[in-house]
Amino acid sequence: MRRKVLVIGAGLGGLAAAISLAQEGYAVTIFEKNAHLGGKLNLHREGGYTFDLGPSILTLPYVFARLFERSGKKLEDFIALRALRPHWRNFFEDGTVLDLYPEPERMAEEARKVGEDPRRVQQFLAYSARLFDLINAGYFEQGLDTSGEFGKFYGLWKFPQFDLFRTMHGGVKRYLRTRYMRDAFDYFIKYVGSSAYRAPAFMNSLATIQFRYDLWYVDGGLYKIAGALQALLEELGVQVFLNSEVTAISKEASRVTGITVGGRFHAADIVVSNMEVIPAYENLLAEDEKFLQDLSRFEPSCSGLVLDLGLDIQYPQLAHHNFFFSNNQREHFDAVFRQHRLPPDPTIYLVAASRTDPTVAPPGCDCLKILPHIPYIDDAHPLTHDDYMAFKECVLVKLERMGLRDLRKHVVVEHCLTPPDIRQMYYSNKGSIYGVVADRFKNLAFKAPKQSTRYPNLFFVGGSVNPGGGMPMVVLCGINVARKVVAWDQP
Ligand SMILES: Cc1cc2nc3c(=O)[nH]c(=O)nc-3n(C[C@H](O)[C@H](O)[C@H](O)COP(=O)(O)OP(=O)(O)OC[C@H]3O[C@@H](n4cnc5c(N)ncnc54)[C@H](O)[C@@H]3O)c2cc1C
């Protein structure tokens, strides 16, 4: 008899875990509360425009490819990947524009344009690469979770190499001199929704993920990834139930025994939760206050205002990925991550997928997704819908000031998600968009472990467990969680 695994949630983490466990021979069933596969990897279509509602930057596609290779297939037979140039275009209030390129010669030109010594950029990237290689070997590839596992893999003598006594910004400042380069490289922290002034220096490894392994787009939009994974699930015989919210995980002593969906109990040998750790312990397992209090160091990452705009014109100055920087990025980070208020002058991420892909907007029109990072929901002092709408206006005014003239006059389609919408859609902790925050002082950027500390046959996958948020990381987590299940279940 094959052992039975029930997976709660069909986000990328849940799908990667389900696929990997099915490849190991388990009988896997997924229950997803929404009507689509992919969780935050999501799509919105309106009036001839197609928006990636969640992720828009694909990095480390080799991690996704592993899921297919294990079934003797190739990722590129399912989706068409395209490397983007430039990676990002960065706009500053004084009119400076800086592009990021992985090719050293092109990057050197950009560095000179803003008065930065190109050698410093390459030295910074070499530092980033050392950090990445260190972290990748154990934390990513081995799926390390506990201090014991870290000690065993790395040994004490390697800890100084993690640059533990600096913040991410401290690491950037050591190498780069101009505020343009500093702001741009600090903003790699966007990938995990945290603050460069509070994240540990080893988060500078994020630059290598992009500079060494490139930045990718999927033709037709990133949501195509969900379709590719669905084909693999079908091939492996994984059962998927959509519109099926799990309302409880049942437990007996130190084991979980199954889950409840629509009032019906489903027995399981093993449960894998793609619902985040804190909401799952709180709402599905009803754990005690003391236990939940211990989890509070796994504070949520930021949330976001997701604004999709279909325009009746194109702004040719935009690249595919763009950042419009705050005039004082320290204040931006401080407002979002320390004061938990809406930043008066935010750094804004803007995707114009229509720059690369003619299928996502009518001819001659731009399709924009605008995403400023904003605080997660403070339930004691929640912001109102009017607060979010006033902030939206402030974002549009800033974009108009920084070159998107008359932007508001050219909007023909508008769709907006606020943090309460995001929480309601994905049941993420306080509307978080990347899971747990990376904070040197709160958790040293570690997330919760993949195996429950209370119930050994309960596992977690996704942005709230190691190694954390971002598409490739949650997929890697799914692969590693399956290895943990096998190691525990078939010792
Ligand atoms: C606006 C936005 C922009 C982003 N940009 C990028 C980017 O450019 N690049 C990048 O790599 N990452 C990006 N991310 C982050 C990335 O999307 C996430 O880290 C990743 O997709 C999360 O996957 P997950 O499996 O952890 O969780 P989720 O995608 O949240 O999946 C969890 C699933 O569980 C379901 N669920 C929860 N509770 C229950 C329940 N009780 N019963 C049944 N189902 C349940 C939810 O409905 C959901 O489908 C972005 C995220 C957002 C929101």
Ligand as a Chemical Component Dictionary entry (heavy atoms), coordinates in Angstrom:
data_LIG
# 
_chem_comp.id                   LIG 
_chem_comp.type                 NON-POLYMER 
_chem_comp.pdbx_formal_charge   0 
_chem_comp.three_letter_code    LIG 
# 
loop_
_chem_comp_atom.comp_id 
_chem_comp_atom.atom_id 
_chem_comp_atom.alt_atom_id 
_chem_comp_atom.type_symbol 
_chem_comp_atom.charge 
_chem_comp_atom.model_Cartn_x 
_chem_comp_atom.model_Cartn_y 
_chem_comp_atom.model_Cartn_z 
_chem_comp_atom.pdbx_ordinal 
LIG C1  C1  C 0 2.563  40.703 -5.948 1  
LIG C2  C2  C 0 3.666  39.698 -5.782 2  
LIG C3  C3  C 0 4.832  39.839 -6.521 3  
LIG C4  C4  C 0 5.843  38.882 -6.402 4  
LIG N1  N1  N 0 6.945  38.977 -7.206 5  
LIG C5  C5  C 0 7.821  37.955 -7.250 6  
LIG C6  C6  C 0 8.796  37.880 -8.271 7  
LIG O1  O1  O 0 8.841  38.743 -9.151 8  
LIG N2  N2  N 0 9.638  36.820 -8.284 9  
LIG C7  C7  C 0 9.569  35.832 -7.350 10 
LIG O2  O2  O 0 10.357 34.863 -7.425 11 
LIG N3  N3  N 0 8.634  35.856 -6.368 12 
LIG C8  C8  C 0 7.764  36.889 -6.315 13 
LIG N4  N4  N 0 6.765  36.901 -5.377 14 
LIG C9  C9  C 0 6.797  35.906 -4.304 15 
LIG C10 C10 C 0 6.306  34.561 -4.767 16 
LIG O3  O3  O 0 5.103  34.714 -5.475 17 
LIG C11 C11 C 0 6.049  33.681 -3.569 18 
LIG O4  O4  O 0 7.196  33.630 -2.726 19 
LIG C12 C12 C 0 5.686  32.266 -3.928 20 
LIG O5  O5  O 0 4.884  32.184 -5.092 21 
LIG C13 C13 C 0 4.947  31.689 -2.739 22 
LIG O6  O6  O 0 4.662  30.349 -2.925 23 
LIG P1  P1  P 0 4.135  29.493 -1.684 24 
LIG O7  O7  O 0 4.027  28.118 -2.181 25 
LIG O8  O8  O 0 4.993  29.744 -0.506 26 
LIG O9  O9  O 0 2.738  30.107 -1.252 27 
LIG P2  P2  P 0 1.416  30.562 -1.981 28 
LIG O10 O10 O 0 1.633  30.888 -3.393 29 
LIG O11 O11 O 0 0.824  31.612 -1.125 30 
LIG O12 O12 O 0 0.505  29.264 -1.912 31 
LIG C14 C14 C 0 -0.206 28.876 -0.783 32 
LIG C15 C15 C 0 -1.475 28.242 -1.287 33 
LIG O13 O13 O 0 -2.154 27.638 -0.197 34 
LIG C16 C16 C 0 -3.550 27.907 -0.332 35 
LIG N5  N5  N 0 -4.144 27.779 0.996  36 
LIG C17 C17 C 0 -3.849 28.485 2.110  37 
LIG N6  N6  N 0 -4.582 28.061 3.145  38 
LIG C18 C18 C 0 -5.356 27.050 2.678  39 
LIG C19 C19 C 0 -6.327 26.198 3.273  40 
LIG N7  N7  N 0 -6.651 26.306 4.564  41 
LIG N8  N8  N 0 -6.924 25.256 2.498  42 
LIG C20 C20 C 0 -6.603 25.116 1.179  43 
LIG N9  N9  N 0 -5.709 25.920 0.572  44 
LIG C21 C21 C 0 -5.076 26.864 1.311  45 
LIG C22 C22 C 0 -3.587 29.313 -0.890 46 
LIG O14 O14 O 0 -4.828 29.614 -1.501 47 
LIG C23 C23 C 0 -2.429 29.267 -1.890 48 
LIG O15 O15 O 0 -2.865 28.813 -3.153 49 
LIG C24 C24 C 0 5.726  37.824 -5.477 50 
LIG C25 C25 C 0 4.555  37.701 -4.721 51 
LIG C26 C26 C 0 3.528  38.614 -4.890 52 
LIG C27 C27 C 0 2.242  38.435 -4.125 53 
# 
loop_
_chem_comp_bond.comp_id 
_chem_comp_bond.atom_id_1 
_chem_comp_bond.atom_id_2 
_chem_comp_bond.value_order 
_chem_comp_bond.pdbx_ordinal 
LIG C1  C2  SING 1  
LIG C2  C3  SING 2  
LIG C2  C26 DOUB 3  
LIG C3  C4  DOUB 4  
LIG C4  N1  SING 5  
LIG C4  C24 SING 6  
LIG N1  C5  DOUB 7  
LIG C5  C6  SING 8  
LIG C5  C8  SING 9  
LIG C6  O1  DOUB 10 
LIG C6  N2  SING 11 
LIG N2  C7  SING 12 
LIG C7  O2  DOUB 13 
LIG C7  N3  SING 14 
LIG N3  C8  DOUB 15 
LIG C8  N4  SING 16 
LIG N4  C9  SING 17 
LIG N4  C24 SING 18 
LIG C9  C10 SING 19 
LIG C10 O3  SING 20 
LIG C10 C11 SING 21 
LIG C11 O4  SING 22 
LIG C11 C12 SING 23 
LIG C12 O5  SING 24 
LIG C12 C13 SING 25 
LIG C13 O6  SING 26 
LIG O6  P1  SING 27 
LIG P1  O7  DOUB 28 
LIG P1  O8  SING 29 
LIG P1  O9  SING 30 
LIG O9  P2  SING 31 
LIG P2  O10 DOUB 32 
LIG P2  O11 SING 33 
LIG P2  O12 SING 34 
LIG O12 C14 SING 35 
LIG C14 C15 SING 36 
LIG C15 O13 SING 37 
LIG C15 C23 SING 38 
LIG O13 C16 SING 39 
LIG C16 N5  SING 40 
LIG C16 C22 SING 41 
LIG N5  C17 SING 42 
LIG N5  C21 SING 43 
LIG C17 N6  DOUB 44 
LIG N6  C18 SING 45 
LIG C18 C19 SING 46 
LIG C18 C21 DOUB 47 
LIG C19 N7  SING 48 
LIG C19 N8  DOUB 49 
LIG N8  C20 SING 50 
LIG C20 N9  DOUB 51 
LIG N9  C21 SING 52 
LIG C22 O14 SING 53 
LIG C22 C23 SING 54 
LIG C23 O15 SING 55 
LIG C24 C25 DOUB 56 
LIG C25 C26 SING 57 
LIG C26 C27 SING 58 
# 
